[in-house]
Amino acid sequence: MRKLLVLILLVFTLTGISQEKNEPKVGLVLSGGGAKGLAHIGVLKVLEEQGIKIDYIGGTSMGAIIGGLYASGYSANELDSIFNHQNFDILIQDDLPRRAKTFYEKEDSEKYAITLPFDNFDISFPTGLFKGQNIYNLMSRLTIHVSDVNDFSKLQIPFFCVAANVETGEAVILDKGSLAKAISASGAIPTILSPIKVDDQLLTDGGVANNYPVEELRRRGADFVIGVDVQDSLVERDKLKNVFEIMSQISNFRTIGDMREKIPLTDIYIKPNISPFSVMSFDAGNAIIDSGRVAALKKLPELIDLASISEDRYERESVRKIDTFNISGLTLEGNNTYPRAYVQGKLKLDYDEPYNFDDLNIGINNLSATGNFDRVNYQLIPQDDNGNYTLAMQIEESENKMLLRLGLHYDELYKSSALVNLTRKSLLFTNDVVSLDVIVGDNLRYNFNYYLDKGYYWSVGLNSRYNTFEKYINLNSIRKIEDSDDFPSVAELEVNFKDFTNQLYAETLFQQVFSIGAGVEHKYLKFSSTTFNDLNNENNDLIFDNSHYASAFGYVKYDSYDNRYFPTKGVSFSGDFHVYLYSTDFNDNFAEFSIAKGAIGYAVTPFQKLTTRISTETGFKIGNDGTEVLDFFLGGYGNDFINNIKPFYGYDFLSLSADSYIKALFELDYQVARKNHIIASANLANVEDRLYTSGNWFSWPDYTGYALGYGIDTFMGPMEVKYTYSPEVEESYWFFSLGFWF
């Protein structure tokens, strides 16, 4: 083989008699293979070390991404650094930072496990598990230095890539237009990433049609071809253990058959050993890159001969780094429903102000977080040499206006719950959302929301909810019941709680993480017990309260946590003030009163995988009203409790009650594996009537509790188990929580 190679090179050298220099044109073809395509970087390192000049690059899928970036000017070492600093889970799964979502969008995205299109009440499925928006954002960022190049033959190395037309199955050669869009389309893995629209064609992963485009490289004038093949081989049936592995095997039938014809068209064929890896083994990036280097070194004699025909060692130009820029104009395509002002408001775009890619990505994420767009494509087109760019955006609005969403949950208070949600967007206005949760299980509930999103202007919301639960509680811990002489003493009390609440409110946002709002509220509360029914053989419940209340309220919220359930950084603050102005007064003791409450939390990760969380909260009643159903009830573990029910480790639900309290919580969270957490917690509190009037809020805490738990962050929501203990009562409790809270 080496003798043949030397002969070929000699022929090319001697045929240039009438030319000053006539070196053979060297082409590089890079196949697709998902994460296994990272091996291309290892091969490129060896080619650079030998000073081999590449005249053409053609690639498919991951080969297109690596090849396109290399053709635009990045070195192999720079590509190594780029891909080693990426979190591929976030990239592929389109995980958006929480700060990109409004408070409504945060709540909306953190309680549903499954979301399906439901237009015309017909269930359908998305075109891919993920949209690929984060991948496109990264490609746009990495190719800004060539954003003015629309002909890929004008790149440092002429380049093309292959995608597949979803309608016809035919291979589509992409060698013009937006480089970021082209390589993103070529790498849109079927079923995992949604297809991308390019020039009115819907395109997906090029591996479907031509995973090793060596013939196109030859057609474009490559005299000598180096090929890197990271495609799968067929595996034995004992290794085909799930549907994805079987689908991959079937897909490989054609590509492996094609390679029988394509390998002879390759002069130096490099086949890295990628058998230990899958198309999603991005966490093994270093090992995969090294496998490419090892495979290339096996071809070192041939590569040395190829390099020897160049008179000078080939040196590449470095990529021009662009950190900041000015956006002097905005062009929009595809925004048929949502007005320009809505898009510009979400982008937070101010012309002729210094921008960087973090600023731009925040704006793009804000648009993506609305769920109103399937994809947001963009190019930064340079206008001059002074760093001024036009932001040219191509928006694909979502055609799905109705969604069916599902969730499951279990906890010790509400027990088993199944959530069915219907969401309708653009019902009355282009930027409104109507949502209805129906929760069935041990306790029937519903939650209705109408929200008119006005961005950074005042948005308007309407909420109606019904909530109910039953709970056995220790009677001795409820002092107000214990002091009553209206019923005999019992050790345990079964209470039934019903809440029907309606709110009309307006709120405005600042920087997505800060919100101020105010509104009016109607609330119906019934707090009763059947325990004494059974004792007295009567049919009537013992009713503690059965009243309607009218109030006005205001609130302020700040939330920069990176994760709702397992935050590793950020600050959270909330404050709420209700003035209760009217009651039907079941107990004949109502007087106007107010309730104020607030909480602040801080999360920081001082050491890798070890997070510290500190929070404190308080609440108190203002006024002498005798209403006790709206007092603060502490105990148990959980989220999203209604009214003034608060979690407190070491005590069962509703075990502590008073009209005021102050509480602190300390947590250490160690991530033993990805999304697996061991959490040690300690909380302490004072719970007492007129706590701030008496001054006891500053005394040594009366109540303490401790917890040790294990949690897993899954697509269904957090799965947690906690063992809790309080030294005051010398009792322990186990709490289980499965799935998103709703």
TIBABA-179579 format. One record per residue (C-alpha): z, y, x; residue in one letter. Coordinates in steps of 0.2 Angstrom, whole numbers, plus 5000, padded with zeros to 4 digits. Example, Ala and Ser with C-alpha at 12.3 -4.5 7.8 and 13.67 -1.06 7.14 Angstrom:
<atoms>
503949785062a;503649955068s;
</atoms>
This chain:
<atoms>
500050005000m;500450125014r;498850095023k;497950125007l;498850295005l;498450345023v;496650305019l;496550415003i;497450555012l;496150545027l;494750555015v;495350705006f;495650795023t;493950755030l;492950805015t;493350985017g;492051015030i;491351175021s;493051235016q;494451325026e;495751205018k;495551065006n;497250975002e;497350844988p;498050914972k;499750824969v;500350794951g;502050744946l;502250654929v;504050634922l;504350514908s;505550534893g;507250434892g;508550544886g;510050554897a;509150434909k;507950574912g;509250664923l;508650544937a;507150654938h;508250784947i;508750654960g;506850624964v;506550804965l;507850824978k;506950704989v;505250784986l;505950954991e;506850875007e;505150815012q;504250985009g;503050904996i;502051034987k;501850994968i;500251064961d;500451004943y;501850944932i;501750854916g;503250784906g;503850714890t;505550734882s;506850754895m;505450744908g;504750894899a;506450994900i;506750944919i;504850974923g;504751134913g;506251214921l;505651154939y;503951224936a;504751394931s;505551404948g;507251314948y;507651204963s;508251024961a;509951084967n;510051224954e;509551094940l;510950984946d;512151124945s;511451174928i;511651004920f;513250964927n;514051114919h;513451074902q;514450994888n;513150884880f;514250844865d;514251034861i;512351054865l;511750904855i;512950914840q;512651104837d;514551134839d;514751324836l;516251414842p;517451454828r;517351634832r;515551634826a;516151594809k;516851714796t;518551654788f;517651594773y;516451494784e;517851424795k;518751354779e;517151294773d;516651194788s;518351114791e;518651014776k;517050914773y;516650754782a;514850734775i;513650864769t;511950814760l;510550924753p;510750914734f;509351024727d;508850984709n;510350864709f;509350744720d;510250684735i;509150694751s;509550684769f;509250804783p;507750794795t;508950754809g;510850734812l;510850904821f;509651054822k;509551074841g;509951254840q;511151254855n;509851164866i;508551294861y;509851434865n;510051364882l;508251334886m;507951524881s;509251574892r;508651474907l;506851534904t;507051724902i;506251754919h;504651684913v;504751754895s;503151854897d;502151694903v;501251624888n;500051514898d;500951384907f;499651364920s;500351534926k;502051474930l;502551434949q;501851264946i;500551234932p;501451134918f;501151054901f;502250944890c;501950824876v;502650824858a;502150714843a;501550784827n;502650714813v;501350714800e;499950624810t;500950534824g;499650604836e;500150674854a;500150864855v;499850944872i;500951104874l;500351214888d;500451394880k;501651494870g;503551494872s;504151384886l;505851364878a;505151314862k;503851194869a;505151094880i;506351094865s;505051024854a;504550884867s;506450834868g;506850834849a;507450654849i;506950574832p;508350564819t;509550644831i;508750814832l;507750904819s;505850924822p;505251104828i;503851204820k;502551264833v;500951344827d;501151274810d;501351094817q;503051004814l;503350924831l;504650794837t;504950704853d;503350664863g;503950494868g;503450434851v;501550474855a;501450474874n;502950454885n;502050454902y;500550574901p;499750524918v;498050524911e;498150704906e;498750754923l;497250664930r;496150754918r;496850924924r;496350894942g;497750794950a;497050694964d;498650614969f;500050574956v;501850544959i;502650464943g;504450444938v;504750314925d;506450314916v;505950224901q;506950074894d;506449894897s;506649764884l;508349684883v;508949514877e;509549494859r;511349474863d;511349664869k;510549724852l;512249754843k;511849894832n;510449984822v;510150114835f;509849984849e;508649884838i;507650044834m;507650084852s;506949914856q;505649924843i;505150094850s;504950024867n;503649894862f;502250024863r;502850124878t;503049964889i;501349904883g;500550074888d;501350064905m;500249914910r;498750034910e;499650194916k;500550124932i;498850094940p;498450274938l;500050324948t;499850324967d;501750334970i;502750244956y;504550274956i;505650174944k;507550214945p;508750084940n;509450154924i;509849994916s;511750034915p;511450194905f;510850234888s;509850384881v;511550464877m;512450434893s;512650614898f;514350594904d;513650484918a;512550624924g;513050614943n;512750434943a;511050444935i;510450584946i;510950484961d;509950334954s;508450444955g;508750494973r;509050314978v;507350254970a;506450394978a;507150354995l;506350184993k;504650264993k;505150375008l;503750315020p;502350355007e;503150525004l;503250565022i;501350525023d;501050635008l;502050775016a;501050765032s;499450835025i;500251005023s;500051125037e;501551215033d;503151155025r;503151205006y;504451335001e;504651394983r;505151564976e;506851574969s;507251614951v;507451794947r;509251804940k;509351924924i;511151954919d;511052104908t;509652184898f;509252314885n;508552264868i;507452414863s;506652334848g;506752184835l;505352094827t;505651964813l;504551824806e;505051704792g;506451804784n;505751794766n;507451794757t;508751874768y;508352064772p;508152134789r;509852224788a;510752064784y;509951974800v;510352134811q;512052144804g;512451964809k;511651994826l;512752144828k;511252224837l;511352394843d;509752464852y;509752524870d;511452454873e;511852344888p;511752164883y;512051994891n;511651814885f;513451794879d;513251944868d;511551874861l;512251694859n;513651764849i;512451854837g;511351694836i;512851584832n;513351704819n;511751684810l;511751494813s;513551484806a;513051544789t;512051384786g;510651484778n;509451454792f;508751284799d;508251364815r;508351534824v;506951544838n;506851694848y;505951764864q;506451914875l;504852004878i;504952124893p;504252294889q;504452374906d;505152354923d;506852444918n;507552294909g;507052334892n;506552194880y;505952164863t;506952034854l;505551934844a;506351814832m;505551674822q;506751624808i;506651464798e;507651494782e;508451334775s;507551274759e;509151184754n;510151294742k;511251164734m;512351044744l;513450894740l;514950874751r;516250734753l;517850714761g;519350584761l;521150624765h;522950544765y;524550624768d;526350594762e;526450734749l;524750724740y;524450544744k;522650474743s;521350604739s;519450604738a;518550764738l;516850794730v;516050964732n;514551054725l;513951214734t;512551324728r;511951464739k;510951624732s;511451594714l;511551774709l;511251864725f;510351814741t;512051814751n;513251734739d;513951554738v;514751464724v;515851314728s;516751184717l;517951064724d;518550914713v;519950814721i;520350644713v;521650524718g;523550514716d;523550704711n;522150784702l;521650954709r;520151074709y;519651234719n;518251354713f;517651494725n;516351624722y;516051734738y;514751874740l;514551894759d;514252074764k;514452044782g;515452184790y;515452284774y;516752244760w;516452064754s;517052004736v;517751844732g;518351754716l;519551594718n;520251484705s;521251334709r;522351194700y;523651104711n;524950974706t;526050844715f;527550744712e;528950714725k;530650634726y;531750744736i;533550744742n;534550834728l;535950894740n;534650994751s;534251104736i;535751214734r;535151304719k;535051134709i;536651074717e;537651224711d;537051204693s;538151124680d;536751084667d;536450904673f;537450764680p;537450734699s;536150614706v;535650574724a;533850594722e;532750704711l;530950674706e;530050844704v;528350884697n;527451044703f;525951124694k;525051274700d;523651364692f;523051524702t;521651644699n;521251784712q;519951924713l;519952004730y;518952104743a;518952084761e;518152154777t;517852084794l;517952144812f;517152044826q;517251884815q;519051844820v;519951984811f;520052014792s;520852134780i;520852104761g;521752144745a;521652084727g;522452044711v;523151874706e;523651774690h;524751624693k;525451494681y;526851394688l;527851244681k;529251164690f;530051014681s;530850844683s;530850684674t;532350614682t;533550664669f;532350604655n;532750424662d;534650464663l;534850524645n;533450424637n;532650584631e;530750624631n;530950804636n;530750854655d;532050964663l;531051124666i;531551244680f;530151364677d;528651374666n;527951554668s;526451654671h;526451784684y;525351934688a;525352014706s;524452124718a;524252074736f;523552124753g;523352024768y;522752034786v;522151884797k;521651864815y;521151694821d;520351664838s;520851474840y;519451364847d;519951224835n;520951224819r;521951064821y;522051044840f;521851224848p;521751234866t;521651424868k;521751574857g;522851674846v;523151664827s;524051794816f;524251814798s;525151924786g;525351924767d;526252044755f;526352004736h;527052124723v;527452024707y;527352144693l;527452044677y;528051874671s;528151784654t;529951754661d;530351574655f;532151594662n;532451764655d;532951834672n;531351914679f;531352084688a;529952154699e;530052084716f;528952064732s;528751924745i;528151964763a;527751834776k;526951824792g;526551704807a;525851714824i;525351574836g;524651564854y;523851424863a;523451404881v;522951264893t;523751304910p;523251134917f;521751024913q;522050924897k;523850994895l;523951124881t;525451224876t;525651304859r;526951424853i;527151494836s;528351584825t;528351634807e;529451714794t;529551754776g;530751844764f;530951914746k;531252094742i;532152124726g;533452044716n;532451934704d;533151764700g;531451674701t;531651534713e;530051434711v;529251554723l;530551534736d;530151454753f;530251264754f;530251184771l;530051004777g;528750874781g;527150894790y;525450964785g;524251104782n;523551194767d;525151194757f;525151304742i;526251454739n;527751454750n;527851274755i;528051254774k;528051114786p;529551074796f;529850924808y;531450824806g;531550844787y;530650774772d;529550884761f;530451024751l;532150974759s;532651154764l;532451304752s;532951484751a;532151654748d;531951694766s;531751594783y;531251614801i;530551474811k;529851434828a;528751294835l;528451234852f;527151104856e;526451014872l;524750924869d;524050814882y;522250754879q;522350574886v;520550544882a;519150644874r;519750694857k;521350594859n;523050684859h;524850644862i;525850794855i;527750824858a;528450954846s;530051044843a;530451164829n;531951264824l;532351374809a;533651474799n;533351454780v;534551564770e;534551684755d;534551864760r;534351804778l;533851984785y;535152074774t;536551964781s;535951974799g;535951784801n;534151784806w;534651824824f;536051684825s;535951514833w;534751404822p;535451304808d;534051174808y;533151084821t;531850944822g;530850854834y;529150754833a;528150644844l;526350604838g;524650544842y;523050624835g;521250584835i;519950714831d;518550624821t;517050674811f;518150634796m;519450754802g;521050734812p;521950564811m;523750584815e;525450494815v;527050574819k;528850514821y;530050654818t;531950664819y;533350794816s;535050784824p;535850884810e;535550744797v;535350604809e;533850534800e;532050504805s;530450514796y;528650454799w;527250564793f;525350504792f;523850614790s;522150554789l;520550664787g;520250844784f;521550944774w;520951014757f;
</atoms>
